[in-house]
Amino acid sequence: MKQILLIITLLLTSLSLHAQLGPYDQMKVEYDSLRKEKKYEEALVIAKQMSAWALANETDTSLNYAVSFRHMGTCFYHLKELDSTKKYLQLSMHALKVQNRKNHLDYFINLSKLGSMYWAMHDYKVAETYYKQSLENFKKVIGEEHPDYASILAKLGSLYWYMGDYKAAENYYKRATEIRKKVLGEEHPDYAGTLDYLGTLY
């Protein structure tokens, strides 16, 4: 009986929190859920709705408007439509520049996303450039002891591994592993992930 009451309480709390979210945030929750389920076409529809809502209600000066283009680009990336991926990531970056947000974390995330896109296009040198730009900017803004910084290190490690530069891959993986161990702890799946990468690399 206690378990049933607990489940009901948690469900009501979740519904209450959802009701308190604004329209854009409610759509973002739905978008994240669809992405998690790998329903990228449905998620793309929601991302377009998010962009339209932000433009109509917050104007093109809002962060939500700029970031909504990245959400669209991410869907196109998973749908393997790389030309559209590039278009929407660049739209997001342009909007952030116009909004004087070139030093914003979302701008750096876009750099990383472009790195992944160029990697998918087999343009490894351009991918490397974008990843390194993202890494340097993350370092300036959030510091080296941060999970997001470690994630870019791990991406660079994988890129160098793919390019056959195993020494560089080892270096980046080791740095990512050290940060994740310190910041996230040894029980975290991201820490286990970089250990796995290192094991496979060796």
Residue, then its C-alpha position, 0 to 999 in steps of 0.5 A: m500500500k505504501q508503494i502505491l501511495l509513493i508512486i501516486t505521489l511521485l506521479l502527481t508531483s511530476l504532473s504538477l511540475h510539468a504544468q508549471l513549465g512554460p510552453y517552450d519548456q513543455m515542448k523541450v521535455e517532449y523533444d528530449s523524450l522523443r530523442k531518447e526514444k530515437k524518434y527523430e522525425e517526431a522530435l524534429v516536428i517538435a523542434k520546429q514548433m519550439s522555433a516558431w513559438a520562440l520567434a512569435n513570443e520571444t522574438d529573434t533575440s531570445l536564446n530559445y530561438a537560437v538554440s531551437f535551430r540546433h535542436m533541428g540540426t541534431c535531429f537531421y544529424h541522426l536522420k543522416e541528412l548532413d546538409s540540413t544538419k550543417k544548415y541548422l547548426q550554422l543558423s543557430m550559430h549565426a543567431l547567437k552571434v547576432q545576439n552577442r552570445k559568441n561566448h555562451l556555452d550554447y555557441f561552444i556546444n554548436l562548435s562540438k556538434l559541427g565537429s561531429m557532423y564533419w566527422a560523419m562527412h569524413d572531413y577529419k581535419v575540419a572536425e578536429t578544428y571544431y572540436k579543438q575550438s569547442l575545447e578551448n572555449f569550454k576551458k575558458v568558461i567552465g574550466e577543465e574540471h567539468p564533465d562537458y570539458a571531459s566529453i570533448l576530450a573523449k570525442l577528440g580521443s575517438l577522432y584521433w583513434y579513428m584517424g590512426d593517431y593512437k598516441a594522441a587518442e591515448n592522451y585525450y582519453k587519459r585526460a577525460t578519464e582523470i576528470r571523470k573520475k575526479v568529478l563524477g566518481e568511479e561508479h559513473p557510466d561516463y567514467a566506465g565508458t572512457l576506461d572501456y575506450l582506453g582498453t579497446l585502444y590498447 
